[in-house]
């Protein structure tokens, strides 16, 4: 699933911004402390009595892991008496499945994907999210899911080289228009977001993209033969646009923002018909620290001020609508969940992917390989 790769890439973006001085150390530590949990995890007397010695968070690693350990581990331990350990080896679907099925769950909370969470949850391998502990009123209904909770969002957007394409394609139909906007394209080597883009390029209104008409979408993807380079990492998508190997691409909004800064506005992007993806937490079945402590941790990450810190560092949008007024004016144009930006996009239906991924992925791979 797409989310399993995104978060490792997001930390690479964050590290690049820190190295360039575009994010202060103070903002970086504040963002990382989103995961600290402090008061939100403290709970009442019953929770204190059952306080675990350790809570293990599984994430996707990257250059910021050491900073994460310093930023949230020590403060969490000081505030709650619970040591936080970070396992940065990547909570993939296969690894979560293997540890739960073997009865050897070692992770309490996982930085995972919504589609992955649906598959694992339906197989009985995750805890149901507890919205008596997690404040459901603080997040959109679409993020308050049964097997995971969305606490941030990012987008797949149209980015282009303005030196070669001027104002660039305004939608996916124009992205597919090589006569008007010449040059090679780049898209992620994944059906996630590509199928939706293909349908909109073929004239399907954004509000009718789901459920996906697979035959129609694949037919439109076939039109890209010989005209697209399929990227497999965020860094590659960035390089292809920066070096001019492609003139336009479908890339993550975090990378698009970084490209704009690097090229002083030569590479631009827009939110129109962007695909919004939820960044989620899930909780493996029988977490060692206990289900309630895992849920309190999740709840702590939707505090508005902490979500703003993540936006500053990673470029991921706050899920909590209460965070919107706190977004600095200069970041509003880059916030995927700003109300005006969100209104121009399409929220991906992760339940559809969970239901159809296995039957469609091989066909998609055959189309792009031919």
C-alpha positions as CSV (number, residue, x, y, z in Angstrom):
1,X,0.0,0.0,0.0
2,X,1.2,3.5,-0.8
3,X,1.3,4.7,2.9
4,X,3.9,2.1,3.8
5,X,6.5,4.0,1.7
6,X,5.4,7.6,2.2
7,X,6.4,8.0,5.9
8,X,10.0,7.0,5.4
9,X,10.1,9.4,2.5
10,X,8.5,12.2,4.6
11,X,11.3,11.9,7.2
12,X,13.9,12.2,4.3
13,X,12.1,15.4,3.2
14,X,12.2,16.7,6.8
15,X,15.9,16.0,7.1
16,X,16.6,17.9,3.9
17,X,14.6,20.9,5.2
18,X,16.5,20.8,8.5
19,X,19.9,20.7,6.7
20,X,19.0,23.7,4.6
21,X,17.9,25.7,7.6
22,X,14.3,25.9,6.3
23,X,13.1,24.4,9.6
24,X,14.5,25.4,12.9
25,X,15.7,22.8,15.4
26,X,13.0,24.1,17.8
27,X,10.3,23.4,15.2
28,X,11.8,20.0,14.4
29,X,11.8,18.9,18.1
30,X,8.2,20.3,18.5
31,X,7.1,18.2,15.5
32,X,8.7,15.1,16.8
33,X,7.2,15.6,20.2
34,X,3.8,15.0,18.6
35,X,4.5,11.4,19.6
36,X,5.3,12.1,23.2
37,X,1.8,11.6,24.5
38,X,2.5,13.3,27.9
39,X,-0.7,14.4,29.6
40,X,-3.1,12.8,27.1
41,X,-1.6,9.4,28.0
42,X,-1.6,9.8,31.7
43,X,-5.2,8.6,32.3
44,X,-6.8,8.1,35.6
45,X,-5.9,6.0,38.7
46,X,-6.8,2.7,36.9
47,X,-4.5,3.6,34.0
48,X,-1.7,4.6,36.4
49,X,-2.0,1.3,38.2
50,X,-1.6,-0.6,34.9
51,X,1.2,1.7,33.7
52,X,3.5,-0.3,31.4
53,X,7.3,0.0,31.6
54,X,7.6,0.5,27.9
55,X,5.6,1.5,24.8
56,X,7.0,0.6,21.4
57,X,6.3,2.7,18.3
58,X,7.0,1.2,14.9
59,X,7.8,3.6,12.1
60,X,9.7,3.8,8.8
61,X,13.0,5.1,9.9
62,X,15.0,7.7,8.0
63,X,17.4,10.4,9.0
64,X,15.3,11.7,11.8
65,X,15.0,8.6,13.9
66,X,17.7,9.7,16.4
67,X,16.1,13.0,16.8
68,X,12.7,11.3,17.3
69,X,14.1,9.2,20.1
70,X,15.5,12.3,21.8
71,X,12.4,14.4,21.2
72,X,9.6,12.1,22.3
73,X,11.2,9.2,24.2
74,X,12.7,11.1,27.0
75,X,9.9,13.6,27.5
76,X,7.3,10.8,27.5
77,X,9.3,8.9,30.1
78,X,9.6,12.0,32.3
79,X,5.9,12.8,32.1
80,X,4.4,9.3,32.5
81,X,7.1,7.0,33.7
82,X,6.7,5.0,30.5
83,X,9.8,4.4,28.4
84,X,9.2,4.9,24.6
85,X,11.2,2.8,22.2
86,X,11.2,3.3,18.4
87,X,11.5,0.4,16.1
88,X,12.3,1.9,12.7
89,X,12.4,-1.3,10.7
90,X,9.0,-0.6,9.0
91,X,5.6,-1.9,10.1
92,X,4.7,-3.5,6.8
93,X,1.6,-5.6,6.4
94,X,3.6,-8.8,6.3
95,X,5.6,-8.0,9.4
96,X,2.5,-7.1,11.4
97,X,0.7,-10.2,10.2
98,X,3.6,-12.5,11.1
99,X,4.1,-11.2,14.6
100,X,0.5,-11.2,15.6
101,X,-0.2,-14.7,14.1
102,X,2.9,-16.0,15.9
103,X,1.6,-14.6,19.2
104,X,4.7,-12.5,19.5
105,X,3.5,-8.9,19.1
106,X,6.2,-6.5,20.0
107,X,4.8,-3.2,18.7
108,X,2.1,-1.1,20.4
109,X,1.4,1.5,17.8
110,X,2.3,1.4,14.1
111,X,2.7,4.2,11.6
112,X,0.9,2.3,8.8
113,X,-1.4,2.7,5.9
114,X,-5.2,2.8,5.8
115,X,-5.4,0.1,3.2
116,X,-3.0,-2.1,5.1
117,X,-5.1,-1.5,8.3
118,X,-8.3,-2.6,6.6
119,X,-6.8,-5.9,5.4
120,X,-5.2,-6.7,8.8
121,X,-8.2,-5.6,10.8
122,X,-10.6,-7.8,8.8
123,X,-8.3,-10.7,9.4
124,X,-8.5,-10.1,13.2
125,X,-4.9,-8.9,13.5
126,X,-5.5,-5.4,14.8
127,X,-7.4,-3.9,17.7
128,X,-10.4,-1.9,16.9
129,X,-9.8,1.8,17.5
130,X,-11.4,2.9,20.7
131,X,-13.3,6.2,20.2
132,X,-14.2,6.4,23.9
133,X,-10.5,7.2,24.4
134,X,-9.7,8.8,21.0
135,X,-11.6,12.0,20.6
136,X,-13.6,11.3,17.5
137,X,-15.0,14.9,17.4
138,X,-11.5,16.2,16.7
139,X,-11.0,14.4,13.4
140,X,-13.1,14.2,10.2
141,X,-15.5,11.2,10.0
142,X,-13.5,9.9,7.1
143,X,-10.4,9.6,9.3
144,X,-12.2,7.9,12.3
145,X,-11.9,4.4,10.9
146,X,-12.6,1.1,12.5
147,X,-9.1,-0.3,12.2
148,X,-7.0,2.8,12.2
149,X,-7.2,6.5,13.0
150,X,-6.1,9.2,10.5
151,X,-4.1,11.9,12.3
152,X,-2.6,13.6,9.3
153,X,-2.9,13.7,5.5
154,X,-0.8,14.2,2.4
155,X,-1.7,14.3,-1.3
156,X,-0.6,13.1,-4.7
157,X,-0.6,16.3,-6.9
158,X,0.2,17.5,-10.4
159,X,3.7,19.1,-10.5
160,X,5.2,20.6,-13.6
161,X,8.2,22.5,-15.0
162,X,6.9,26.1,-15.5
163,X,10.0,27.0,-17.6
164,X,8.8,24.5,-20.2
165,X,5.0,24.3,-19.7
166,X,4.1,27.8,-18.4
167,X,1.0,27.6,-16.2
168,X,1.0,23.8,-16.7
169,X,-1.8,21.3,-16.7
170,X,-4.8,22.3,-14.5
171,X,-6.3,18.8,-14.3
172,X,-5.6,15.2,-15.2
173,X,-7.1,15.6,-18.6
174,X,-4.6,18.2,-19.4
175,X,-1.8,16.1,-17.8
176,X,-2.7,13.4,-20.4
177,X,-2.6,16.0,-23.2
178,X,0.8,15.7,-24.8
179,X,0.1,17.9,-27.7
180,X,-0.7,20.9,-25.5
181,X,1.9,20.0,-22.8
182,X,4.7,18.1,-24.4
183,X,7.4,16.1,-22.7
184,X,7.7,12.9,-20.6
185,X,5.6,12.3,-17.6
186,X,6.3,10.6,-14.3
187,X,3.9,8.7,-12.0
188,X,4.4,6.4,-9.1
189,X,4.7,2.7,-10.0
190,X,1.6,1.9,-8.0
191,X,-2.0,1.8,-9.0
192,X,-2.9,3.9,-5.9
193,X,-3.7,7.4,-7.1
194,X,-2.9,6.5,-10.7
195,X,-6.3,4.8,-11.3
196,X,-8.1,7.8,-9.9
197,X,-6.1,10.2,-12.0
198,X,-6.7,8.1,-15.1
199,X,-10.5,8.2,-14.6
200,X,-10.5,11.9,-14.2
201,X,-8.3,12.3,-17.3
202,X,-11.0,10.3,-19.1
203,X,-13.7,12.7,-18.0
204,X,-15.1,11.1,-14.8
205,X,-16.1,13.8,-12.4
206,X,-14.0,13.8,-9.2
207,X,-17.1,13.1,-7.0
208,X,-17.8,9.9,-9.0
209,X,-14.3,8.4,-9.1
210,X,-15.2,5.8,-6.5
211,X,-16.0,3.0,-6.9
212,X,-13.3,2.8,-9.5
213,X,-14.2,1.5,-13.0
214,X,-11.1,-0.6,-13.4
215,X,-11.4,-1.4,-17.1
216,X,-11.9,2.3,-18.0
217,X,-9.0,3.4,-15.8
218,X,-6.6,0.8,-17.2
219,X,-7.5,1.7,-20.7
220,X,-6.5,5.3,-20.0
221,X,-3.3,4.2,-18.4
222,X,-2.4,2.3,-21.6
223,X,-2.3,5.7,-23.4
224,X,0.8,6.6,-21.5
225,X,2.9,3.8,-23.1
226,X,6.3,5.2,-24.0
227,X,5.5,8.6,-22.5
228,X,6.0,7.9,-18.8
229,X,8.8,7.1,-16.3
230,X,7.4,5.2,-13.4
231,X,9.1,6.4,-10.1
232,X,9.6,4.1,-7.2
233,X,10.8,6.6,-4.5
234,X,10.0,10.2,-3.6
235,X,13.6,11.1,-4.2
236,X,13.4,9.8,-7.8
237,X,10.3,11.7,-8.5
238,X,12.0,14.8,-7.4
239,X,15.1,14.2,-9.4
240,X,13.1,13.5,-12.6
241,X,11.5,16.9,-12.4
242,X,14.5,18.8,-11.2
243,X,16.8,17.6,-13.9
244,X,14.2,18.1,-16.7
245,X,14.0,14.5,-17.6
246,X,10.2,14.9,-17.4
247,X,8.1,18.0,-17.7
248,X,5.2,17.0,-15.4
249,X,4.5,14.4,-12.8
250,X,2.1,13.0,-10.2
251,X,4.1,13.2,-7.0
252,X,3.6,13.6,-3.3
253,X,2.8,17.1,-2.1
254,X,5.7,17.0,0.4
255,X,8.2,16.5,-2.5
256,X,6.4,19.1,-4.6
257,X,6.8,21.7,-1.9
258,X,10.5,20.8,-1.5
259,X,11.0,21.0,-5.3
260,X,9.4,24.5,-5.4
261,X,11.8,25.7,-2.8
262,X,14.9,24.1,-4.4
263,X,14.1,25.5,-7.9
264,X,12.9,28.9,-6.7
265,X,9.5,28.3,-8.2
266,X,10.5,26.7,-11.5
267,X,8.8,23.5,-10.4
268,X,5.2,24.3,-9.4
269,X,2.3,22.3,-8.2
270,X,-1.5,22.7,-7.7
271,X,-4.1,21.1,-5.6
272,X,-6.8,20.7,-8.3
273,X,-7.9,17.1,-8.5
274,X,-5.2,16.0,-6.0
275,X,-5.6,12.7,-4.3
276,X,-5.7,12.9,-0.5
277,X,-4.3,10.1,1.5
278,X,-4.7,9.6,5.3
279,X,-1.6,9.1,7.5
280,X,-2.8,6.6,10.1
281,X,-2.0,4.8,13.3
282,X,-3.0,1.3,13.9
283,X,-2.6,-1.0,17.0
284,X,-1.6,-4.6,16.5
285,X,-3.7,-7.2,18.4
286,X,-2.7,-7.6,22.0
287,X,-0.1,-4.8,22.2
288,X,2.5,-5.4,25.0
289,X,1.9,-2.0,26.7
290,X,-1.9,-2.6,26.7
291,X,-4.7,-1.5,24.4
292,X,-5.8,1.5,26.4
293,X,-2.3,3.0,26.6
294,X,-1.9,2.6,22.8
295,X,-5.2,4.4,22.3
296,X,-4.2,7.2,24.6
297,X,-1.0,7.6,22.6
298,X,-3.0,7.9,19.4
299,X,-5.3,10.5,21.0
300,X,-2.3,12.6,22.0
301,X,-1.3,13.0,18.4
302,X,-4.5,14.9,17.4
303,X,-3.7,17.9,19.6
304,X,-3.9,20.9,17.2
305,X,-0.5,22.4,18.2
306,X,1.3,19.2,17.7
307,X,-0.3,18.7,14.3
308,X,0.9,22.2,13.2
309,X,4.4,21.2,14.2
310,X,4.2,18.2,11.9
311,X,3.0,20.4,9.1
312,X,6.1,22.7,9.6
313,X,8.5,19.8,9.5
314,X,7.0,17.2,7.2
315,X,4.4,19.1,5.2
316,X,1.6,16.7,6.2
317,X,-1.7,18.3,6.8
318,X,-3.5,18.3,10.2
319,X,-6.5,16.0,10.5
320,X,-8.0,18.0,13.3
321,X,-10.0,20.9,11.9
322,X,-9.3,22.9,15.0
323,X,-5.7,23.2,13.8
324,X,-6.6,25.2,10.7
325,X,-6.7,28.6,12.4
326,X,-3.2,27.9,13.8
327,X,-1.5,27.3,10.5
328,X,1.0,30.1,9.8
329,X,-0.1,32.2,6.7
330,X,3.0,31.2,4.7
331,X,2.1,27.5,5.1
332,X,-1.5,27.7,4.1
333,X,-0.7,27.3,0.4
334,X,1.2,24.1,1.2
335,X,-1.3,22.5,3.6
336,X,-3.2,19.7,2.0
337,X,-6.0,19.9,4.5
338,X,-6.6,23.6,4.4
339,X,-10.3,23.9,3.7
340,X,-9.8,25.7,0.4
341,X,-7.1,23.2,-0.8
342,X,-9.1,20.2,0.4
343,X,-12.2,21.3,-1.5
344,X,-10.3,21.0,-4.7
345,X,-9.2,17.4,-4.1
346,X,-10.5,13.8,-3.9
347,X,-10.2,11.8,-0.7
348,X,-9.0,8.3,-1.6
349,X,-11.3,5.4,-0.6
350,X,-9.1,3.0,1.3
351,X,-11.9,0.5,1.8
352,X,-12.2,0.1,-1.9
353,X,-8.5,-0.6,-2.2
354,X,-8.7,-3.2,0.6
355,X,-11.5,-4.9,-1.2
356,X,-9.9,-4.9,-4.7
357,X,-6.2,-4.6,-4.3
358,X,-5.3,-8.3,-4.7
359,X,-7.4,-8.7,-7.8
360,X,-6.4,-5.5,-9.6
361,X,-2.7,-5.1,-8.8
362,X,-1.4,-7.8,-11.2
363,X,-3.5,-6.4,-14.1
364,X,-2.1,-2.9,-13.4
365,X,1.4,-4.1,-13.3
366,X,0.9,-5.9,-16.6
367,X,-0.4,-2.7,-18.2
368,X,2.5,-0.6,-17.2
369,X,5.1,-3.2,-18.0
370,X,3.8,-3.8,-21.6
